Amino acid sequence: MLNQILTLSKVQLKSLFGINEVRHTKDKKKKQNFILLLVAYVLVILVGMGYVGGLAYGYHYLGLGDIVPMYLYTILSIVMLVLSFFKAGSVLFSMKSYDIMVSLPVTKSAILISRFVTMYVTNLLFSLVIMIPGLAVHIWFAKPGISFYCVSLIAVLFAPLQPLTISSILGALIKGISSRMQKKNLVET
């Protein structure tokens, strides 16, 4: 079952980021659009990392360096909760892709777990973009002990789990309530 989960997660991540479509298309326009979109994503990520690094530097400059790690974790959790909440319904409960996957020789639990893994990996990437520059600035100024590195690594790896769990539960509730309504899309929105 682990092999099924890994394979499904890999395919879903590639389709989520549009990698499969670009790899197998002969349309040059799609490839150019993908490259432009990739450049835009890289620029947004670099600006975001610069902003977080500047924020951490500002706190250290003001003498509030002790709150930087918790501040980063709190902001990250709030942003991931909001973003996960909006995509939880479409990723976890997408019946279009579920109908295709059910016909494959995989278990239903492997499909569900792979969807959670896909959301976890995307949130982990977002977590790394936020936490790495902020923690790097904090490490530069505070020069913490070795235990800080261990705790930070654990915090970065587990940071996506709490917002993912909360948003999945809320997404399931909204999907369940809206499925019994006449105007499903309006209720979901």
C-alpha positions, -999 to +999 in steps of 0.1 A: +000+000+000+029+024+007+040+020-030+005+029-041+005+060-019+039+072-031+030+066-068-004+084-065+011+113-045+039+117-071+013+118-099-009+142-081+019+166-073+031+165-109-004+172-121-010+199-094+021+219-106+014+212-143+047+193-148+030+163-165+012+185-190+044+204-199+065+172-202+042+155-226+029+183-247+042+194-281+026+228-279+054+254-276+030+280-263+021+259-232+058+253-225+065+290-227+036+298-205+048+272-180+083+288-180+069+323-175+047+311-147+077+293-131+097+325-133+068+344-117+066+319-089+103+321-083+101+359-081+072+358-057+090+332-035+122+353-035+102+384-025+084+365+002+117+351+015+132+386+015+101+400+033+103+373+060+141+378+064+136+416+067+109+411+093+131+388+114+160+414+110+137+442+121+127+423+152+163+416+161+172+452+154+144+463+179+157+438+205+127+415+201+147+386+186+134+361+211+099+362+196+110+356+160+107+317+159+072+317+176+061+347+155+071+329+123+054+297+134+022+316+143+020+336+110+028+304+090+001+284+108-025+312+101-016+316+065-015+278+059-049+274+076-065+299+053-049+285+022-055+249+031-091+257+040-097+270+004-080+240-013-090+212+011-124+207-005-111+206-041-081+184-034-096+160-009-131+156-022-127+159-060-150+133-074-137+138-110-102+124-102-116+100-076-138+083-103-107+078-124-086+065-095-112+040-082-110+022-115-072+016-109-059-013-089-054+008-057-073+009-024-096+037-014-075+044+016-044+048-006-063+074-026-073+093+005-039+092+021-022+102-011-044+133-012-034+142+023+003+136+014-001+159-016-016+187+006+011+181+032+039+184+007+026+216-008+022+231+027+057+218+036+071+237+007+053+268+018+065+262+053+101+260+041+098+292+021+086+311+052+106+295+080+141+291+064+149+328+058+134+339+091+152+312+111+184+319+092+183+356+103+175+345+138+204+320+139+227+347+126+219+372+153+209+349+183+235+322+178+213+296+196+224+262+209+222+228+191+188+221+207+173+250+188+182+234+155+166+201+165+134+218+177+133+240+145+136+210+122+108+193+140+087+225+140+092+229+102+083+193+095+052+193+117+040+229+111+017+219+081-001+192+101-022+213+124-036+237+098-041+207+074-061+188+100-083+218+109-089+228+073-097+192+063-123+188+090-139+222+081-137+213+044-154+180+050-181+197+071-188+223+044-187+197+016-211+174+036-235+203+043-234+216+008-239+181-008-274+181+007-283+215-006-298+224-040-273+252-048-241+233-038-216+258-053-233+288-036-232+271-002-195+260-007-185+295-017 
